[in-house]
């Protein structure tokens, strides 16, 4: 019997494995992979740009490139004024200390924002890795600076919080890596850099940290064939430890953006203004001028919470996810203004999250009559959400798109049932809002009506 049972088990194991869809290393096959459902439901994530560029914290996270490659005058003047003539970019690395970095504290802040995933920059275009990569000798956070595996600390803290999923950003190319420069000089007919650096790093990240988002960037104007992107993604989807849940973006080589990948980013701060045929993400940053921390940023450089809520609502109504970036300090702190914005988003989502999470675009995305009014839909419950971003002075809000039925129920989230009348001009509802004092308001910056029994 034991031998029969073992054979029976092996037969069904082989049958199960053979029934798993196998993706071929070409875009036609890879693009046919269904997007894991969790990502579409999540709606809101946090981007973290952190690295050696956080030390000069001037101008942009592209500091090294702008100073040494493009030789922009503000960066040259900054270095002449503040550092000795022989100072090199590598000399910033020991000052990337992260002494105040507490992964649990960061996780608590991110969880309070209502985000469902984070994306940490494990390596930007400068090539410095936030883990002790054996493919980035002496240019990583274990050998230099913090002397700590920051990716491990962040991933461990996140996994202790069941509401947050781990995403890792990784740049394909590096500005000043001599192997990449050699390949570029050969018009990418050689591939020394991806085979010895990029691809080994990617396999290392996936097998060691098991992220559920792999956010690729920085193709260096090289085609996806140079990066062997399709070969790597076939392994990721077929054989990696996260093959069933991992989500990837569209930055896998020159010409792939907004054409191939698990979801589209198309450009930074992308907001298409219409429905897309494929899932997309709006990656944007609190500091309008930089993704990394800037010491000289002023208040007006940061997006207001009203702007952020508006962007979240519009993004979700159009079927996208919002990935909101913060730039920590080189000693490992989330700047207080960034923390305030995150907690404000969380307080808003505590009331209005029903109209954001687990929703899909409705047949109308925004209202044709009332400005700053957006719709989302929960098909499994046949619930329409109408999110209005300005509280009307006349005490009522007109919903032109929904078709009411005699039993339609309207509720203001955080308050309760609302009275409504059928709009006189054919179709739609007039929802009468209560005269609430500022203390009675369920939230600020936007309000959500939940409609049951309307079409």
TORLONU-256563 format. One record per residue (C-alpha): x, y, z; residue in three letters. Coordinates in steps of 0.001 Angstrom, whole numbers, m for minus. Each point is the difference from the previous one (the first is absolute). Example, Ala and Ser with C-alpha at 12.3 -4.5 7.8 and 13.67 -1.06 7.14 Angstrom:
// residues 2
+---------+---------+---------+------+
|       x |       y |       z | type |
+---------+---------+---------+------+
|   12300 |   m4500 |    7800 |  ala |
|    1370 |    3440 |    m660 |  ser |
+---------+---------+---------+------+
//
This chain:
// residues 455
+---------+---------+---------+------+
|       x |       y |       z | type |
+---------+---------+---------+------+
|       0 |       0 |       0 |  unk |
|    2801 |    2415 |     844 |  unk |
|    1595 |    m427 |   m3426 |  unk |
|   m3376 |     493 |   m1682 |  unk |
|    m638 |    3161 |    2054 |  unk |
|    3390 |    1441 |    m914 |  unk |
|    m604 |    m675 |   m3689 |  unk |
|   m3480 |    1496 |     256 |  unk |
|    1447 |    3116 |    1648 |  unk |
|    2757 |     333 |   m2593 |  unk |
|   m2509 |    m388 |   m2835 |  unk |
|   m2187 |    2834 |    1255 |  unk |
|    3041 |    2148 |     816 |  unk |
|    1191 |    m330 |   m3581 |  unk |
|   m3542 |     622 |   m1263 |  unk |
|    m308 |    3153 |    2124 |  unk |
|    3381 |    1363 |   m1073 |  unk |
|    m692 |    m733 |   m3655 |  unk |
|   m3348 |    1803 |     209 |  unk |
|    1653 |    3248 |    1125 |  unk |
|     115 |    2481 |   m2856 |  unk |
|    3528 |     316 |   m1352 |  unk |
|    1004 |    3340 |   m1421 |  unk |
|    2418 |     169 |   m2890 |  unk |
|    2850 |    2551 |    m117 |  unk |
|   m1796 |    2300 |   m2437 |  unk |
|   m2283 |    2978 |     541 |  unk |
|   m3057 |   m1610 |   m1564 |  unk |
|      84 |   m2771 |    2591 |  unk |
|    1122 |    2116 |    2962 |  unk |
|   m2609 |    2686 |    m624 |  unk |
|   m2730 |   m2656 |      85 |  unk |
|     651 |    m716 |    3679 |  unk |
|   m2997 |    1098 |    2096 |  unk |
|     807 |    2763 |    2451 |  unk |
|    m132 |   m1321 |    3588 |  unk |
|   m3275 |    1281 |    1409 |  unk |
|    1477 |    1435 |    3190 |  unk |
|    1781 |    2788 |   m1882 |  unk |
|   m3131 |    1356 |   m1656 |  unk |
|   m1842 |     m56 |    3325 |  unk |
|    2777 |    1759 |    1933 |  unk |
|    m318 |    3394 |   m1786 |  unk |
|    2585 |    1879 |    2108 |  unk |
|    3708 |    m550 |     646 |  unk |
|    3051 |    1838 |    1312 |  unk |
|    3199 |     524 |   m2016 |  unk |
|    3259 |     535 |    1932 |  unk |
|    3008 |    1640 |   m1709 |  unk |
|    2953 |    m460 |    2332 |  unk |
|    3699 |    m343 |    m732 |  unk |
|    3338 |    1783 |    m121 |  unk |
|   m1714 |    2833 |   m1889 |  unk |
|   m1811 |     741 |    3273 |  unk |
|    3290 |    1298 |    1460 |  unk |
|     610 |    3077 |   m2210 |  unk |
|   m3811 |     329 |      m2 |  unk |
|     238 |    2797 |   m2538 |  unk |
|   m1902 |     409 |   m3253 |  unk |
|    m955 |   m3567 |    m808 |  unk |
|     702 |   m3685 |     532 |  unk |
|    1815 |     336 |   m3354 |  unk |
|    2661 |    2059 |    1787 |  unk |
|    3006 |   m2073 |   m1165 |  unk |
|   m1087 |      47 |   m3634 |  unk |
|    m857 |    3698 |      m4 |  unk |
|    3321 |     866 |    1677 |  unk |
|    2482 |   m2265 |   m1782 |  unk |
|   m1627 |   m1080 |   m3279 |  unk |
|   m2280 |    2875 |   m1034 |  unk |
|    2087 |    2524 |    1932 |  unk |
|   m2881 |    2283 |     900 |  unk |
|    1228 |    3268 |    1479 |  unk |
|   m2117 |      32 |    3214 |  unk |
|    1483 |   m3362 |     997 |  unk |
|    3553 |    1046 |    m850 |  unk |
|    m432 |    3193 |    2025 |  unk |
|   m1477 |   m1942 |    2925 |  unk |
|    2994 |   m2317 |     137 |  unk |
|    2552 |    2810 |    m340 |  unk |
|   m1647 |    1913 |    2810 |  unk |
|    m383 |   m2872 |    2464 |  unk |
|    2624 |   m2675 |    m717 |  unk |
|    3754 |    m173 |    m696 |  unk |
|    1182 |    m202 |   m3638 |  unk |
|     955 |   m3682 |     206 |  unk |
|   m3344 |   m1126 |    1441 |  unk |
|   m1577 |   m2903 |   m1904 |  unk |
|   m3585 |   m1202 |     m28 |  unk |
|    1127 |   m3214 |    1673 |  unk |
|    1067 |    2095 |    3002 |  unk |
|   m3681 |     621 |     753 |  unk |
|    m586 |   m3694 |     722 |  unk |
|    1533 |     m87 |    3530 |  unk |
|   m2336 |    2878 |     883 |  unk |
|   m3013 |   m2108 |    m949 |  unk |
|    m223 |   m1198 |    3583 |  unk |
|   m3677 |    m918 |     575 |  unk |
|     619 |     211 |    3752 |  unk |
|   m3622 |     982 |     676 |  unk |
|   m1505 |   m2531 |   m2392 |  unk |
|   m2582 |   m2118 |    1792 |  unk |
|   m1801 |   m2317 |   m2428 |  unk |
|   m2846 |    m611 |    2439 |  unk |
|    m564 |    3737 |     420 |  unk |
|     m62 |     445 |   m3773 |  unk |
|   m2443 |   m2886 |    m323 |  unk |
|   m2291 |    1528 |    2616 |  unk |
|       5 |    3314 |   m1904 |  unk |
|    m703 |   m1703 |   m3332 |  unk |
|   m2772 |   m2105 |    1509 |  unk |
|   m1590 |    3125 |    1465 |  unk |
|    m188 |    1500 |   m3517 |  unk |
|   m2410 |   m2658 |   m1221 |  unk |
|    2517 |   m1240 |   m2579 |  unk |
|     m78 |   m3699 |    m852 |  unk |
|    3517 |    m380 |   m1396 |  unk |
|    3378 |    1718 |      45 |  unk |
|    2715 |     140 |   m2651 |  unk |
|    3524 |     535 |    1335 |  unk |
|    2858 |    1078 |   m2268 |  unk |
|    2512 |   m2802 |     472 |  unk |
|    2325 |    1524 |   m2621 |  unk |
|    m366 |    3241 |   m1933 |  unk |
|    2018 |     997 |   m3065 |  unk |
|    3002 |     781 |    2244 |  unk |
|     468 |   m3766 |     490 |  unk |
|     129 |      17 |    3816 |  unk |
|   m2032 |   m2937 |    1339 |  unk |
|   m1925 |     138 |    3285 |  unk |
|     884 |   m3611 |     671 |  unk |
|    3354 |   m1766 |     143 |  unk |
|     m52 |   m1114 |   m3608 |  unk |
|    2974 |   m2150 |    m926 |  unk |
|    m248 |    1568 |   m3456 |  unk |
|     533 |    3523 |    1340 |  unk |
|    3185 |    m433 |    2022 |  unk |
|     836 |    2952 |    2267 |  unk |
|   m2838 |    2055 |   m1465 |  unk |
|   m2850 |   m1173 |    2198 |  unk |
|   m1548 |     800 |    3381 |  unk |
|    1641 |   m2955 |    1778 |  unk |
|    3573 |     838 |   m1019 |  unk |
|    m324 |    3813 |     136 |  unk |
|   m2062 |    2508 |    1958 |  unk |
|   m2672 |   m1644 |    2163 |  unk |
|    1766 |   m3416 |      51 |  unk |
|   m3507 |   m1459 |     m18 |  unk |
|   m2222 |   m1945 |   m2384 |  unk |
|   m2726 |    2611 |    m358 |  unk |
|   m2110 |   m2083 |   m2402 |  unk |
|     m60 |   m2867 |    2494 |  unk |
|   m1021 |    2293 |    2851 |  unk |
|   m2764 |    1613 |   m2039 |  unk |
|   m1341 |   m3286 |   m1388 |  unk |
|      m2 |   m1627 |    3434 |  unk |
|   m1919 |    2895 |    1566 |  unk |
|   m2529 |      65 |   m2826 |  unk |
|    m696 |   m3710 |     215 |  unk |
|    m822 |     438 |    3675 |  unk |
|   m2855 |    2233 |   m1199 |  unk |
|   m2551 |   m2080 |   m1882 |  unk |
|   m1528 |    3048 |   m1713 |  unk |
|    3135 |     995 |   m1936 |  unk |
|    1693 |   m1733 |   m2920 |  unk |
|    3666 |     332 |    m942 |  unk |
|    1072 |    1561 |   m3271 |  unk |
|    3594 |     535 |   m1136 |  unk |
|    1243 |    2533 |   m2561 |  unk |
|    3135 |    m850 |   m1968 |  unk |
|    1772 |    1994 |   m2697 |  unk |
|    1196 |   m2029 |   m2979 |  unk |
|    2878 |    2296 |    m891 |  unk |
|    2572 |    2058 |    1918 |  unk |
|    1278 |    3376 |   m1181 |  unk |
|    3699 |    m559 |     518 |  unk |
|     477 |   m3764 |      35 |  unk |
|    2907 |    m678 |   m2400 |  unk |
|   m1544 |   m3253 |   m1244 |  unk |
|   m3191 |    1807 |    m976 |  unk |
|    1996 |    2791 |   m1608 |  unk |
|    1936 |   m2612 |   m1990 |  unk |
|   m3198 |   m1681 |   m1184 |  unk |
|   m1473 |    3380 |    m934 |  unk |
|    3135 |     846 |   m2000 |  unk |
|    m546 |   m3290 |   m1866 |  unk |
|   m3600 |    1070 |    m736 |  unk |
|   m1163 |   m2799 |    2303 |  unk |
|    1321 |   m2759 |   m2237 |  unk |
|    1770 |   m1270 |    3124 |  unk |
|   m1784 |    m712 |    3283 |  unk |
|    2735 |     m86 |    2637 |  unk |
|   m1936 |    2190 |    2415 |  unk |
|   m3389 |   m1786 |     152 |  unk |
|    1520 |   m3481 |     191 |  unk |
|    2505 |     863 |    2743 |  unk |
|   m1922 |    2646 |    1961 |  unk |
|   m3680 |     727 |    m736 |  unk |
|   m1414 |   m3484 |    m432 |  unk |
|    1923 |   m1575 |    2910 |  unk |
|   m1239 |    2829 |    2220 |  unk |
|   m3601 |    m562 |   m1081 |  unk |
|     158 |   m3737 |     683 |  unk |
|    1609 |     774 |    3361 |  unk |
|   m2743 |    2471 |     961 |  unk |
|   m2818 |   m2354 |    m919 |  unk |
|    1361 |   m3139 |    1648 |  unk |
|    1194 |    1772 |    3143 |  unk |
|   m2837 |    2455 |     738 |  unk |
|   m2955 |   m1390 |   m1988 |  unk |
|   m1693 |    3310 |    m889 |  unk |
|   m3525 |      76 |   m1395 |  unk |
|     780 |    2993 |   m2213 |  unk |
|    3119 |     298 |   m2125 |  unk |
|     170 |    3588 |   m1198 |  unk |
|    2581 |     214 |   m2781 |  unk |
|    1434 |    3279 |   m1284 |  unk |
|    2894 |    1557 |   m1890 |  unk |
|     471 |   m1789 |   m3310 |  unk |
|    2974 |    2186 |    m983 |  unk |
|   m1411 |     237 |   m3546 |  unk |
|     823 |   m3689 |    m490 |  unk |
|   m2589 |   m2405 |   m1500 |  unk |
|   m1661 |   m2736 |    2020 |  unk |
|    1999 |   m2619 |   m1919 |  unk |
|    3191 |    1467 |    1493 |  unk |
|   m1427 |    m397 |    3503 |  unk |
|   m1445 |   m3462 |    m769 |  unk |
|   m3183 |    1331 |    1574 |  unk |
|   m2301 |   m2607 |   m1500 |  unk |
|    2239 |   m2840 |    1162 |  unk |
|     113 |    1352 |    3531 |  unk |
|   m3746 |     650 |     139 |  unk |
|    m736 |   m3517 |   m1256 |  unk |
|    2001 |   m1330 |    2960 |  unk |
|   m1746 |    2447 |    2348 |  unk |
|   m3472 |   m1108 |   m1121 |  unk |
|     761 |   m3726 |    m354 |  unk |
|    2560 |   m1035 |    2585 |  unk |
|     722 |    2753 |    2522 |  unk |
|   m1189 |    m241 |    3618 |  unk |
|   m2503 |    2830 |    m669 |  unk |
|   m1258 |   m1246 |   m3373 |  unk |
|   m3677 |      24 |    1026 |  unk |
|    m205 |    3406 |    1692 |  unk |
|    2741 |    2209 |   m1460 |  unk |
|    m918 |    3065 |   m2048 |  unk |
|    2331 |    1807 |   m2398 |  unk |
|     m97 |    3301 |   m1838 |  unk |
|     854 |     985 |   m3570 |  unk |
|    3596 |    1292 |     162 |  unk |
|    2003 |   m2914 |   m1419 |  unk |
|    1930 |    1588 |   m2846 |  unk |
|    m214 |    2815 |   m2494 |  unk |
|   m3438 |      m3 |   m1643 |  unk |
|   m1744 |   m2271 |    2518 |  unk |
|   m1498 |    2726 |    2170 |  unk |
|   m3778 |     217 |    m381 |  unk |
|     142 |   m3025 |   m2342 |  unk |
|    1096 |   m3045 |    2006 |  unk |
|      m7 |   m1172 |    3595 |  unk |
|   m2441 |    m824 |    2754 |  unk |
|   m1243 |    3564 |     425 |  unk |
|     788 |    3262 |   m1769 |  unk |
|    1698 |    3079 |    1427 |  unk |
|     514 |    1736 |   m3391 |  unk |
|    1763 |    2981 |    1618 |  unk |
|     601 |    1493 |    3398 |  unk |
|   m3100 |    1715 |    1400 |  unk |
|   m2127 |   m1735 |   m2622 |  unk |
|   m3701 |     829 |      63 |  unk |
|   m1570 |    m941 |   m3369 |  unk |
|   m3360 |    1754 |     397 |  unk |
|   m1857 |   m3016 |   m1409 |  unk |
|    m389 |   m3742 |     548 |  unk |
|    2919 |   m2216 |   m1017 |  unk |
|    m263 |   m3499 |   m1446 |  unk |
|    2662 |   m1218 |    2435 |  unk |
|     551 |     605 |    3704 |  unk |
|    2124 |    3077 |     638 |  unk |
|    1654 |    1860 |    2844 |  unk |
|     468 |    3704 |     664 |  unk |
|    3425 |     291 |    1654 |  unk |
|     469 |    3504 |    1375 |  unk |
|    1847 |    1753 |    2789 |  unk |
|    m912 |    2293 |    2891 |  unk |
|    2882 |    2342 |    m837 |  unk |
|    m873 |    1385 |   m3429 |  unk |
|    3685 |     516 |    m855 |  unk |
|    1705 |   m3175 |    1171 |  unk |
|    m567 |   m3647 |     904 |  unk |
|    2871 |      12 |    2487 |  unk |
|     267 |    2060 |    3180 |  unk |
|     903 |    3685 |    m465 |  unk |
|    1241 |    2061 |    2925 |  unk |
|    m868 |    3254 |   m1765 |  unk |
|   m3607 |    m902 |    m866 |  unk |
|   m2591 |    2542 |    1113 |  unk |
|   m3656 |    m486 |     887 |  unk |
|   m1373 |     994 |   m3404 |  unk |
|    2099 |   m2744 |   m1616 |  unk |
|   m2148 |   m2650 |    1677 |  unk |
|   m3404 |   m1087 |   m1215 |  unk |
|   m2865 |     914 |    2307 |  unk |
|   m2234 |   m2676 |    1474 |  unk |
|   m2897 |    1351 |   m2096 |  unk |
|    2062 |    m549 |   m3143 |  unk |
|     978 |   m3498 |    1134 |  unk |
|   m3543 |   m1101 |     779 |  unk |
|   m1177 |    1414 |   m3340 |  unk |
|    2742 |   m1912 |   m1822 |  unk |
|    m822 |   m3235 |    1828 |  unk |
|   m3706 |     264 |    m805 |  unk |
|     540 |     812 |   m3668 |  unk |
|    2615 |   m2743 |    m373 |  unk |
|   m2193 |   m2701 |    1541 |  unk |
|   m3098 |    1138 |   m1920 |  unk |
|    1968 |    m467 |   m3233 |  unk |
|    1160 |   m3476 |    1021 |  unk |
|    3494 |     762 |    1242 |  unk |
|    1992 |    m345 |    3203 |  unk |
|    1703 |    2960 |    1658 |  unk |
|    3642 |    m494 |    1040 |  unk |
|     945 |    2991 |    2162 |  unk |
|    3694 |     628 |     603 |  unk |
|    1823 |    1212 |    3102 |  unk |
|    3706 |     770 |     308 |  unk |
|    1529 |    m929 |    3383 |  unk |
|    2988 |    1804 |    1477 |  unk |
|    3481 |   m1588 |    m172 |  unk |
|    m199 |    m773 |    3725 |  unk |
|   m3209 |   m1957 |    m551 |  unk |
|   m2905 |    2263 |     943 |  unk |
|   m3249 |     627 |   m1846 |  unk |
|    m164 |    3826 |    m113 |  unk |
|   m2792 |    1313 |    2268 |  unk |
|   m1910 |    1670 |   m2847 |  unk |
|      23 |   m3253 |   m1973 |  unk |
|   m1189 |   m1888 |    3065 |  unk |
|   m2809 |    2511 |     465 |  unk |
|   m1161 |    m467 |   m3599 |  unk |
|      53 |   m3785 |     414 |  unk |
|   m2023 |      86 |    3201 |  unk |
|   m2459 |    2462 |   m1563 |  unk |
|    m553 |   m2400 |   m2885 |  unk |
|    m619 |   m2749 |    2526 |  unk |
|   m2551 |    2016 |    1923 |  unk |
|   m1850 |     728 |   m3240 |  unk |
|      75 |   m3642 |   m1088 |  unk |
|   m1311 |   m1179 |    3367 |  unk |
|   m3279 |    1703 |    m905 |  unk |
|      16 |    m246 |   m3787 |  unk |
|    1962 |   m3178 |    m676 |  unk |
|   m3188 |   m1859 |    m906 |  unk |
|    m124 |    2034 |   m3203 |  unk |
|    3678 |    m648 |    m763 |  unk |
|    1104 |   m3526 |     922 |  unk |
|   m1358 |   m3013 |   m1900 |  unk |
|   m1810 |    2173 |   m2535 |  unk |
|      13 |     168 |   m3781 |  unk |
|    m686 |    2831 |   m2444 |  unk |
|   m3697 |     627 |    m573 |  unk |
|   m1621 |     710 |   m3382 |  unk |
|     444 |    3732 |     761 |  unk |
|    3247 |    1071 |    1600 |  unk |
|    m908 |    3607 |     797 |  unk |
|   m3250 |    1916 |      64 |  unk |
|   m1082 |    1877 |   m3111 |  unk |
|   m1748 |    2729 |    1986 |  unk |
|    1685 |     317 |    3389 |  unk |
|    3739 |     807 |     m97 |  unk |
|    2486 |   m1827 |    2229 |  unk |
|   m2322 |   m2966 |     444 |  unk |
|    1357 |   m3482 |    m797 |  unk |
|   m1561 |   m3459 |     m44 |  unk |
|    1222 |   m3468 |     946 |  unk |
|   m1880 |   m3292 |      68 |  unk |
|     m81 |   m3208 |    2029 |  unk |
|   m1552 |   m2487 |   m2446 |  unk |
|    m333 |   m2916 |    2424 |  unk |
|   m2312 |    2109 |    2192 |  unk |
|   m1425 |    2174 |   m2818 |  unk |
|    1000 |    3128 |    1939 |  unk |
|     833 |    3306 |   m1679 |  unk |
|    2248 |    2449 |    1840 |  unk |
|    m117 |    3711 |    m795 |  unk |
|    2956 |    1938 |    1429 |  unk |
|    m356 |    3770 |     m19 |  unk |
|    3010 |    2174 |     762 |  unk |
|   m1747 |    3284 |     779 |  unk |
|   m2721 |     363 |    2635 |  unk |
|   m2875 |    1844 |   m1731 |  unk |
|   m1005 |    3328 |    1493 |  unk |
|   m3684 |    m485 |    m878 |  unk |
|    m331 |   m3193 |    2044 |  unk |
|    m540 |   m2550 |   m2747 |  unk |
|    2043 |   m1862 |   m2573 |  unk |
|   m1277 |   m1032 |   m3429 |  unk |
|     916 |   m3454 |   m1283 |  unk |
|    m784 |     102 |   m3711 |  unk |
|    1191 |   m3461 |    m995 |  unk |
|   m1733 |   m2569 |    2265 |  unk |
|   m3541 |   m1076 |    m888 |  unk |
|   m2020 |    m252 |    3226 |  unk |
|   m2651 |   m2594 |     775 |  unk |
|   m2856 |     338 |    2531 |  unk |
|    2009 |   m1954 |    2572 |  unk |
|    3329 |    1760 |    m528 |  unk |
|    1859 |     690 |    3230 |  unk |
|    2640 |    2694 |     386 |  unk |
|    2416 |     186 |    2906 |  unk |
|    2729 |    2537 |     786 |  unk |
|    2931 |   m2019 |    1326 |  unk |
|     790 |     935 |    3573 |  unk |
|   m3450 |    1614 |     521 |  unk |
|   m2903 |   m2208 |   m1093 |  unk |
|   m3054 |     m96 |   m2322 |  unk |
|    m730 |    3051 |   m2158 |  unk |
|   m3259 |    1250 |   m1476 |  unk |
|    m122 |     307 |   m3754 |  unk |
|   m2320 |    1086 |   m2810 |  unk |
|     m56 |    m971 |   m3623 |  unk |
|    1607 |    2710 |   m2114 |  unk |
|   m2701 |    1897 |   m1951 |  unk |
|    1941 |     182 |   m3249 |  unk |
|    m228 |   m3719 |    m713 |  unk |
|    2181 |   m2476 |    1840 |  unk |
|    2309 |     439 |    2908 |  unk |
|    m449 |     801 |    3675 |  unk |
|      61 |    3062 |    2185 |  unk |
|    1490 |   m1039 |    3339 |  unk |
|    m799 |    2272 |    2935 |  unk |
|    2950 |     375 |    2345 |  unk |
|    m395 |     773 |    3715 |  unk |
|    1177 |    3363 |    1381 |  unk |
|    3104 |   m1329 |    1775 |  unk |
|    2286 |    2092 |    2178 |  unk |
|    3775 |    m423 |    m492 |  unk |
|      50 |   m2301 |    3056 |  unk |
|   m2768 |   m2151 |   m1465 |  unk |
|    1662 |    m434 |   m3375 |  unk |
|    1036 |   m3656 |    m455 |  unk |
|    3170 |    1064 |   m1769 |  unk |
|    1604 |    2786 |   m1992 |  unk |
|    1101 |     320 |   m3633 |  unk |
|   m2658 |   m2253 |   m1552 |  unk |
|   m3198 |   m1907 |     820 |  unk |
|   m1512 |   m3246 |   m1252 |  unk |
|   m3601 |    m897 |    m733 |  unk |
|    m882 |   m3686 |    m157 |  unk |
|   m2926 |    m858 |   m2274 |  unk |
|   m1889 |   m3308 |     203 |  unk |
|   m2749 |    m863 |   m2448 |  unk |
|    1016 |    2499 |   m2690 |  unk |
|    1218 |    m774 |   m3504 |  unk |
+---------+---------+---------+------+
//
